[in-house]
Amino acid sequence: MAKHTYQGHRREPGPGRRRHRPPLLDVEAGYLQTGLAELAVKYGTVDNYLRGGLDLLPVTIEKLRIKLFG
Protein backbone atom coordinates (compact mmCIF):
# COMPACT_ATOMS: atom_id res chain seq x y z
CA MET A 1 0.00 0.00 0.00
CA ALA A 2 1.33 3.46 -0.86
CA LYS A 3 2.05 5.78 2.01
CA HIS A 4 1.80 9.56 1.82
CA THR A 5 3.33 11.87 4.40
CA TYR A 6 1.93 15.29 5.26
CA GLN A 7 4.74 17.71 6.12
CA GLY A 8 2.63 20.68 7.17
CA HIS A 9 3.38 24.23 6.04
CA ARG A 10 6.98 24.84 5.09
CA ARG A 11 8.66 27.94 6.48
CA GLU A 12 12.04 28.91 7.79
CA PRO A 13 12.66 27.83 11.40
CA GLY A 14 12.86 30.45 14.12
CA PRO A 15 15.85 30.91 16.43
CA GLY A 16 16.75 27.71 18.27
CA ARG A 17 14.46 25.52 16.15
CA ARG A 18 15.53 22.52 14.12
CA ARG A 19 15.37 22.80 10.36
CA HIS A 20 14.11 19.23 9.74
CA ARG A 21 11.13 17.87 11.60
CA PRO A 22 9.59 14.42 11.51
CA PRO A 23 6.34 14.04 9.55
CA LEU A 24 3.25 15.30 11.34
CA LEU A 25 0.95 12.68 9.92
CA ASP A 26 1.29 9.51 7.87
CA VAL A 27 -1.62 8.52 5.65
CA GLU A 28 -2.18 5.11 4.14
CA ALA A 29 -3.51 5.41 0.58
CA GLY A 30 -5.88 2.50 1.23
CA TYR A 31 -7.54 4.37 4.09
CA LEU A 32 -8.15 7.36 1.84
CA GLN A 33 -9.54 5.15 -0.91
CA THR A 34 -11.86 3.39 1.53
CA GLY A 35 -13.08 6.69 2.93
CA LEU A 36 -13.73 8.13 -0.52
CA ALA A 37 -15.54 4.95 -1.58
CA GLU A 38 -17.80 5.20 1.48
CA LEU A 39 -18.41 8.88 0.76
CA ALA A 40 -19.40 7.99 -2.83
CA VAL A 41 -21.85 5.33 -1.61
CA LYS A 42 -23.51 7.59 0.98
CA TYR A 43 -23.41 10.98 -0.77
CA GLY A 44 -22.48 10.41 -4.41
CA THR A 45 -20.09 13.38 -4.65
CA VAL A 46 -17.75 15.31 -2.39
CA ASP A 47 -19.91 18.39 -2.92
CA ASN A 48 -22.99 16.50 -1.67
CA TYR A 49 -20.95 15.36 1.36
CA LEU A 50 -19.83 18.91 2.17
CA ARG A 51 -23.39 20.24 1.88
CA GLY A 52 -25.43 17.34 3.25
CA GLY A 53 -22.98 15.41 5.40
CA LEU A 54 -21.16 18.34 6.98
CA ASP A 55 -23.98 20.88 6.51
CA LEU A 56 -21.59 23.52 5.14
CA LEU A 57 -22.93 26.64 3.50
CA PRO A 58 -21.99 27.32 -0.15
CA VAL A 59 -19.99 30.39 0.90
CA THR A 60 -17.94 28.23 3.30
CA ILE A 61 -17.31 25.61 0.61
CA GLU A 62 -16.11 28.33 -1.77
CA LYS A 63 -13.73 29.73 0.87
CA LEU A 64 -12.31 26.24 1.39
CA ARG A 65 -11.84 25.78 -2.37
CA ILE A 66 -9.96 29.07 -2.60
CA LYS A 67 -7.70 28.18 0.35
CA LEU A 68 -6.99 24.68 -0.92
CA PHE A 69 -6.73 25.26 -4.66
CA GLY A 70 -6.03 28.98 -5.02
Backbone as CSV, one residue per row, in Angstrom:
resi,resn,N_x,N_y,N_z,CA_x,CA_y,CA_z,C_x,C_y,C_z
1,MET,0.837,-1.173,0.000,0.000,0.000,0.000,0.886,1.242,0.000
2,ALA,0.545,2.225,-0.805,1.326,3.459,-0.858,1.111,4.262,0.415
3,LYS,2.131,4.969,0.815,2.052,5.780,2.013,2.391,7.220,1.653
4,HIS,1.576,8.158,2.086,1.801,9.563,1.825,2.051,10.265,3.148
5,THR,2.981,11.189,3.172,3.334,11.875,4.402,3.027,13.355,4.278
6,TYR,2.251,13.869,5.214,1.932,15.290,5.263,3.026,15.984,6.065
7,GLN,3.641,17.002,5.476,4.744,17.711,6.121,4.312,19.018,6.772
8,GLY,3.085,19.406,6.606,2.632,20.679,7.168,3.117,21.834,6.302
9,HIS,2.927,23.054,6.780,3.376,24.228,6.045,4.889,24.348,6.165
10,ARG,5.532,24.692,5.075,6.981,24.845,5.093,7.330,26.310,5.282
11,ARG,8.164,26.587,6.257,8.664,27.937,6.480,10.013,27.832,7.161
12,GLU,10.722,28.914,7.169,12.041,28.910,7.791,11.882,28.791,9.317
13,PRO,12.756,27.993,9.948,12.665,27.831,11.401,13.089,29.095,12.131
14,GLY,12.489,29.316,13.292,12.865,30.454,14.124,14.145,30.150,14.886
15,PRO,14.627,31.107,15.660,15.854,30.905,16.428,15.729,29.704,17.365
16,GLY,16.730,28.860,17.366,16.746,27.706,18.266,15.907,26.531,17.806
17,ARG,15.289,26.615,16.643,14.456,25.515,16.147,15.212,24.693,15.121
18,ARG,14.906,23.412,15.095,15.526,22.524,14.119,14.972,22.800,12.733
19,ARG,15.803,22.586,11.735,15.369,22.795,10.357,14.498,21.645,9.864
20,HIS,14.856,20.404,10.217,14.109,19.235,9.744,13.282,18.662,10.886
21,ARG,12.027,18.446,10.603,11.128,17.865,11.599,10.568,16.559,11.071
22,PRO,10.224,15.662,11.970,9.594,14.417,11.514,8.205,14.713,10.948
23,PRO,7.677,13.828,10.114,6.335,14.044,9.552,5.298,14.212,10.647
24,LEU,4.326,15.073,10.385,3.248,15.296,11.340,2.194,14.205,11.283
25,LEU,2.032,13.632,10.101,0.948,12.678,9.919,1.269,11.759,8.751
26,ASP,1.145,10.474,8.957,1.288,9.514,7.873,-0.105,9.060,7.461
27,VAL,-0.315,8.922,6.167,-1.616,8.519,5.650,-1.442,7.319,4.736
28,GLU,-2.172,6.282,5.000,-2.180,5.109,4.139,-3.144,5.360,2.976
29,ALA,-2.672,5.175,1.762,-3.507,5.414,0.582,-4.788,4.581,0.630
30,GLY,-4.700,3.359,1.133,-5.876,2.497,1.226,-6.961,3.068,2.121
31,TYR,-6.559,3.741,3.204,-7.536,4.366,4.095,-8.271,5.490,3.367
32,LEU,-7.519,6.277,2.604,-8.146,7.357,1.843,-9.115,6.798,0.803
33,GLN,-8.687,5.766,0.109,-9.538,5.150,-0.912,-10.815,4.588,-0.300
34,THR,-10.692,3.946,0.852,-11.862,3.393,1.534,-12.815,4.498,1.972
35,GLY,-12.256,5.567,2.511,-13.083,6.694,2.931,-13.810,7.344,1.766
36,LEU,-13.098,7.534,0.656,-13.732,8.130,-0.524,-14.785,7.213,-1.125
37,ALA,-14.544,5.905,-1.075,-15.538,4.949,-1.581,-16.811,5.012,-0.729
38,GLU,-16.646,5.101,0.574,-17.803,5.202,1.476,-18.546,6.513,1.244
39,LEU,-17.808,7.583,1.043,-18.413,8.882,0.758,-19.241,8.798,-0.528
40,ALA,-18.697,8.135,-1.553,-19.404,7.989,-2.825,-20.694,7.194,-2.660
41,VAL,-20.650,6.147,-1.831,-21.848,5.327,-1.610,-22.920,6.139,-0.886
42,LYS,-22.527,6.865,0.157,-23.506,7.595,0.975,-23.988,8.899,0.348
43,TYR,-23.071,9.629,-0.313,-23.407,10.981,-0.770,-23.288,11.184,-2.277
44,GLY,-22.616,10.281,-2.969,-22.476,10.408,-4.412,-21.300,11.267,-4.855
45,THR,-21.188,12.462,-4.291,-20.094,13.375,-4.646,-19.537,14.038,-3.391
46,VAL,-18.346,14.577,-3.519,-17.752,15.313,-2.394,-18.588,16.550,-2.095
47,ASP,-19.080,17.210,-3.125,-19.910,18.393,-2.918,-21.166,18.048,-2.114
48,ASN,-21.812,16.928,-2.440,-22.990,16.498,-1.667,-22.612,16.212,-0.218
49,TYR,-21.425,15.637,-0.004,-20.953,15.357,1.364,-20.729,16.657,2.133
50,LEU,-20.094,17.632,1.494,-19.831,18.905,2.172,-21.129,19.610,2.544
51,ARG,-22.105,19.566,1.631,-23.386,20.240,1.878,-24.303,19.440,2.809
52,GLY,-24.488,18.158,2.489,-25.430,17.338,3.253,-24.827,16.654,4.457
53,GLY,-23.618,16.134,4.307,-22.981,15.413,5.404,-22.414,16.327,6.472
54,LEU,-21.759,17.398,6.040,-21.158,18.342,6.984,-21.999,19.588,7.198
55,ASP,-23.055,19.746,6.396,-23.975,20.875,6.506,-23.264,22.222,6.336
56,LEU,-22.303,22.277,5.396,-21.590,23.522,5.138,-22.378,24.390,4.179
57,LEU,-22.293,25.685,4.382,-22.933,26.641,3.495,-22.100,26.794,2.226
58,PRO,-22.741,27.121,1.093,-21.993,27.316,-0.152,-20.845,28.312,-0.025
59,VAL,-21.042,29.388,0.725,-19.987,30.388,0.902,-18.779,29.771,1.631
60,THR,-19.018,28.898,2.576,-17.936,28.227,3.302,-17.192,27.268,2.379
61,ILE,-17.921,26.539,1.568,-17.308,25.610,0.613,-16.430,26.384,-0.366
62,GLU,-16.895,27.524,-0.831,-16.111,28.330,-1.770,-14.833,28.863,-1.107
63,LYS,-14.924,29.280,0.136,-13.726,29.732,0.871,-12.723,28.594,1.006
64,LEU,-13.194,27.391,1.296,-12.315,26.241,1.392,-11.642,25.950,0.050
65,ARG,-12.413,26.007,-1.027,-11.843,25.776,-2.369,-10.732,26.772,-2.674
66,ILE,-10.966,28.039,-2.348,-9.963,29.071,-2.600,-8.707,28.807,-1.779
67,LYS,-8.866,28.453,-0.508,-7.703,28.180,0.345,-6.934,26.963,-0.128
68,LEU,-7.643,25.928,-0.543,-6.987,24.682,-0.924,-6.419,24.713,-2.342
69,PHE,-7.117,25.349,-3.262,-6.730,25.265,-4.664,-6.323,26.601,-5.289
70,GLY,-6.464,27.674,-4.519,-6.027,28.981,-5.019,-6.950,29.689,-5.913
